[in-house]
Amino acid sequence: MIRRLGSVQAGSSPVLYQGSAQALCLLDTATELLMVRRDFRAALETCERGLESVAGFPEQEDLCSFRYGEVKAALCIIGIQALAELNKWRVVLEWVLQYYGAPEKMSAKIMQM
């Protein structure tokens, strides 16, 4: 699946754009690894790389109209599903907290899982 990421707007930071594109690419890859290839360990590792790539982003709209929080939550959701498939439910909360810091900072989508 190919996603159009839009164009860089005048005055915008190419570094932020590059990080956004990388995070979205890793999200697509992690989804494919989880759902199509059923390679749960690789999906989890890809989510971790994606979460590391968005760690420094401000929580606001980025250049591609994807909200930072939505990309972060999507990567976490795929990671949670991969951990579940690996039968590692006991480490899910600890894993998510390393990216959010505290339960009250998690998105509602993650809390519902």
PyRosetta script that sets phi, psi and omega in degrees:
from pyrosetta import init, pose_from_sequence

init()
pose = pose_from_sequence("MIRRLGSVQAGSSPVLYQGSAQALCLLDTATELLMVRRDFRAALETCERGLESVAGFPEQEDLCSFRYGEVKAALCIIGIQALAELNKWRVVLEWVLQYYGAPEKMSAKIMQM")
pose.set_psi(1, 130.8)
pose.set_omega(1, 179.6)
pose.set_phi(2, -108.4)
pose.set_psi(2, 130.9)
pose.set_omega(2, 176.5)
pose.set_phi(3, -111.1)
pose.set_psi(3, 136.3)
pose.set_omega(3, 174.1)
pose.set_phi(4, -83.5)
pose.set_psi(4, 127.6)
pose.set_omega(4, -175.9)
pose.set_phi(5, -96.6)
pose.set_psi(5, -0.4)
pose.set_omega(5, 179.4)
pose.set_phi(6, 83.9)
pose.set_psi(6, -172.9)
pose.set_omega(6, -179.3)
pose.set_phi(7, -115.4)
pose.set_psi(7, 159.7)
pose.set_omega(7, 178.3)
pose.set_phi(8, -75.9)
pose.set_psi(8, 131.1)
pose.set_omega(8, -180.0)
pose.set_phi(9, -83.3)
pose.set_psi(9, 152.4)
pose.set_omega(9, 179.2)
pose.set_phi(10, -57.8)
pose.set_psi(10, 135.7)
pose.set_omega(10, 179.0)
pose.set_phi(11, 80.8)
pose.set_psi(11, 1.6)
pose.set_omega(11, -178.6)
pose.set_phi(12, -89.2)
pose.set_psi(12, 162.5)
pose.set_omega(12, -176.5)
pose.set_phi(13, -86.1)
pose.set_psi(13, 119.6)
pose.set_omega(13, 177.7)
pose.set_phi(14, -63.4)
pose.set_psi(14, -28.6)
pose.set_omega(14, 179.4)
pose.set_phi(15, -66.1)
pose.set_psi(15, -44.0)
pose.set_omega(15, 178.0)
pose.set_phi(16, -63.7)
pose.set_psi(16, -42.9)
pose.set_omega(16, 179.1)
pose.set_phi(17, -60.5)
pose.set_psi(17, -45.3)
pose.set_omega(17, -179.5)
pose.set_phi(18, -62.0)
pose.set_psi(18, -42.6)
pose.set_omega(18, 178.2)
pose.set_phi(19, -64.8)
pose.set_psi(19, -38.9)
pose.set_omega(19, 178.2)
pose.set_phi(20, -63.7)
pose.set_psi(20, -46.1)
pose.set_omega(20, 179.7)
pose.set_phi(21, -63.0)
pose.set_psi(21, -40.8)
pose.set_omega(21, 179.1)
pose.set_phi(22, -63.4)
pose.set_psi(22, -44.5)
pose.set_omega(22, -179.5)
pose.set_phi(23, -62.5)
pose.set_psi(23, -42.1)
pose.set_omega(23, 179.6)
pose.set_phi(24, -67.4)
pose.set_psi(24, -38.8)
pose.set_omega(24, 177.3)
pose.set_phi(25, -63.6)
pose.set_psi(25, -43.7)
pose.set_omega(25, 178.6)
pose.set_phi(26, -66.0)
pose.set_psi(26, -35.3)
pose.set_omega(26, 176.4)
pose.set_phi(27, -63.1)
pose.set_psi(27, -46.0)
pose.set_omega(27, 177.3)
pose.set_phi(28, -61.4)
pose.set_psi(28, -42.5)
pose.set_omega(28, -180.0)
pose.set_phi(29, -64.5)
pose.set_psi(29, -45.1)
pose.set_omega(29, -180.0)
pose.set_phi(30, -61.9)
pose.set_psi(30, -40.0)
pose.set_omega(30, 178.8)
pose.set_phi(31, -63.5)
pose.set_psi(31, -44.3)
pose.set_omega(31, 178.5)
pose.set_phi(32, -63.9)
pose.set_psi(32, -43.3)
pose.set_omega(32, 179.4)
pose.set_phi(33, -61.6)
pose.set_psi(33, -39.2)
pose.set_omega(33, -179.3)
pose.set_phi(34, -72.3)
pose.set_psi(34, -51.3)
pose.set_omega(34, -169.6)
pose.set_phi(35, -89.3)
pose.set_psi(35, -34.9)
pose.set_omega(35, -175.6)
pose.set_phi(36, -95.9)
pose.set_psi(36, -53.8)
pose.set_omega(36, -176.0)
pose.set_phi(37, -85.0)
pose.set_psi(37, -17.8)
pose.set_omega(37, 179.5)
pose.set_phi(38, 58.1)
pose.set_psi(38, 34.7)
pose.set_omega(38, 176.3)
pose.set_phi(39, -100.0)
pose.set_psi(39, 85.9)
pose.set_omega(39, -170.2)
pose.set_phi(40, -68.6)
pose.set_psi(40, -37.8)
pose.set_omega(40, 179.1)
pose.set_phi(41, -65.1)
pose.set_psi(41, -44.3)
pose.set_omega(41, 178.6)
pose.set_phi(42, -65.9)
pose.set_psi(42, -36.5)
pose.set_omega(42, 177.1)
pose.set_phi(43, -62.7)
pose.set_psi(43, -43.8)
pose.set_omega(43, 179.1)
pose.set_phi(44, -62.7)
pose.set_psi(44, -45.8)
pose.set_omega(44, 179.5)
pose.set_phi(45, -62.6)
pose.set_psi(45, -37.5)
pose.set_omega(45, 178.6)
pose.set_phi(46, -67.4)
pose.set_psi(46, -40.1)
pose.set_omega(46, 176.4)
pose.set_phi(47, -62.2)
pose.set_psi(47, -41.4)
pose.set_omega(47, 179.1)
pose.set_phi(48, -61.9)
pose.set_psi(48, -41.9)
pose.set_omega(48, 177.1)
pose.set_phi(49, -63.7)
pose.set_psi(49, -41.3)
pose.set_omega(49, 178.7)
pose.set_phi(50, -64.1)
pose.set_psi(50, -41.6)
pose.set_omega(50, 178.6)
pose.set_phi(51, -66.4)
pose.set_psi(51, -35.5)
pose.set_omega(51, 175.7)
pose.set_phi(52, -66.8)
pose.set_psi(52, -35.2)
pose.set_omega(52, -177.9)
pose.set_phi(53, -71.7)
pose.set_psi(53, -24.4)
pose.set_omega(53, 178.9)
pose.set_phi(54, -100.1)
pose.set_psi(54, 1.6)
pose.set_omega(54, -175.1)
pose.set_phi(55, -58.1)
pose.set_psi(55, -32.6)
pose.set_omega(55, -177.4)
pose.set_phi(56, -95.1)
pose.set_psi(56, 1.4)
pose.set_omega(56, -177.9)
pose.set_phi(57, -74.2)
pose.set_psi(57, 143.2)
pose.set_omega(57, 172.4)
pose.set_phi(58, -72.0)
pose.set_psi(58, 152.6)
pose.set_omega(58, -179.4)
pose.set_phi(59, -84.2)
pose.set_psi(59, 77.6)
pose.set_omega(59, 179.0)
pose.set_phi(60, -153.9)
pose.set_psi(60, 177.9)
pose.set_omega(60, 179.1)
pose.set_phi(61, -61.6)
pose.set_psi(61, 134.5)
pose.set_omega(61, 174.4)
pose.set_phi(62, -99.0)
pose.set_psi(62, -171.9)
pose.set_omega(62, -171.5)
pose.set_phi(63, -67.4)
pose.set_psi(63, -21.9)
pose.set_omega(63, -174.9)
pose.set_phi(64, -100.9)
pose.set_psi(64, 14.1)
pose.set_omega(64, -178.8)
pose.set_phi(65, 65.6)
pose.set_psi(65, 18.8)
pose.set_omega(65, 172.4)
pose.set_phi(66, -100.1)
pose.set_psi(66, 129.9)
pose.set_omega(66, 178.4)
pose.set_phi(67, -77.5)
pose.set_psi(67, 138.8)
pose.set_omega(67, 177.9)
pose.set_phi(68, -49.9)
pose.set_psi(68, -48.9)
pose.set_omega(68, -177.2)
pose.set_phi(69, -61.8)
pose.set_psi(69, -34.2)
pose.set_omega(69, 180.0)
pose.set_phi(70, -70.7)
pose.set_psi(70, -40.2)
pose.set_omega(70, 178.2)
pose.set_phi(71, -66.2)
pose.set_psi(71, -44.7)
pose.set_omega(71, 179.3)
pose.set_phi(72, -61.4)
pose.set_psi(72, -45.4)
pose.set_omega(72, 179.3)
pose.set_phi(73, -63.8)
pose.set_psi(73, -41.4)
pose.set_omega(73, 179.9)
pose.set_phi(74, -63.1)
pose.set_psi(74, -42.4)
pose.set_omega(74, 177.4)
pose.set_phi(75, -63.1)
pose.set_psi(75, -40.0)
pose.set_omega(75, 178.5)
pose.set_phi(76, -66.5)
pose.set_psi(76, -39.8)
pose.set_omega(76, 180.0)
pose.set_phi(77, -63.7)
pose.set_psi(77, -44.4)
pose.set_omega(77, 176.9)
pose.set_phi(78, -63.0)
pose.set_psi(78, -41.9)
pose.set_omega(78, 177.7)
pose.set_phi(79, -61.7)
pose.set_psi(79, -41.4)
pose.set_omega(79, 177.7)
pose.set_phi(80, -62.5)
pose.set_psi(80, -43.3)
pose.set_omega(80, 178.9)
pose.set_phi(81, -63.8)
pose.set_psi(81, -39.2)
pose.set_omega(81, 178.1)
pose.set_phi(82, -65.0)
pose.set_psi(82, -43.3)
pose.set_omega(82, 177.4)
pose.set_phi(83, -61.0)
pose.set_psi(83, -39.4)
pose.set_omega(83, 178.3)
pose.set_phi(84, -63.1)
pose.set_psi(84, -43.3)
pose.set_omega(84, 178.7)
pose.set_phi(85, -65.2)
pose.set_psi(85, -28.6)
pose.set_omega(85, 177.1)
pose.set_phi(86, -85.6)
pose.set_psi(86, 4.8)
pose.set_omega(86, -179.6)
pose.set_phi(87, 58.5)
pose.set_psi(87, 45.0)
pose.set_omega(87, -179.7)
pose.set_phi(88, -119.6)
pose.set_psi(88, 45.9)
pose.set_omega(88, -178.6)
pose.set_phi(89, -60.7)
pose.set_psi(89, -30.3)
pose.set_omega(89, -175.6)
pose.set_phi(90, -66.8)
pose.set_psi(90, -21.5)
pose.set_omega(90, -178.8)
pose.set_phi(91, -101.7)
pose.set_psi(91, 1.0)
pose.set_omega(91, -175.7)
pose.set_phi(92, -60.1)
pose.set_psi(92, -50.9)
pose.set_omega(92, -177.1)
pose.set_phi(93, -61.7)
pose.set_psi(93, -45.2)
pose.set_omega(93, 178.3)
pose.set_phi(94, -60.1)
pose.set_psi(94, -41.3)
pose.set_omega(94, -179.5)
pose.set_phi(95, -63.7)
pose.set_psi(95, -46.1)
pose.set_omega(95, -179.3)
pose.set_phi(96, -66.8)
pose.set_psi(96, -39.6)
pose.set_omega(96, -178.3)
pose.set_phi(97, -64.2)
pose.set_psi(97, -26.5)
pose.set_omega(97, 177.9)
pose.set_phi(98, -66.4)
pose.set_psi(98, -19.7)
pose.set_omega(98, 178.5)
pose.set_phi(99, -101.1)
pose.set_psi(99, -23.5)
pose.set_omega(99, -179.3)
pose.set_phi(100, -107.2)
pose.set_psi(100, -24.5)
pose.set_omega(100, 178.5)
pose.set_phi(101, 87.3)
pose.set_psi(101, -42.8)
pose.set_omega(101, -178.7)
pose.set_phi(102, -150.3)
pose.set_psi(102, 148.0)
pose.set_omega(102, -178.7)
pose.set_phi(103, -56.5)
pose.set_psi(103, -35.4)
pose.set_omega(103, -178.3)
pose.set_phi(104, -68.9)
pose.set_psi(104, -13.1)
pose.set_omega(104, 177.7)
pose.set_phi(105, -90.5)
pose.set_psi(105, -10.5)
pose.set_omega(105, 180.0)
pose.set_phi(106, -70.9)
pose.set_psi(106, 150.6)
pose.set_omega(106, 176.4)
pose.set_phi(107, -72.0)
pose.set_psi(107, 157.4)
pose.set_omega(107, 180.0)
pose.set_phi(108, -61.4)
pose.set_psi(108, -33.8)
pose.set_omega(108, -179.9)
pose.set_phi(109, -60.7)
pose.set_psi(109, -39.9)
pose.set_omega(109, -179.8)
pose.set_phi(110, -73.1)
pose.set_psi(110, -41.5)
pose.set_omega(110, 179.6)
pose.set_phi(111, -61.5)
pose.set_psi(111, -33.0)
pose.set_omega(111, -179.5)
pose.set_phi(112, -70.3)
pose.set_psi(112, -22.8)
pose.set_omega(112, -179.9)
pose.set_phi(113, -72.5)
pose.dump_pdb("model.pdb")
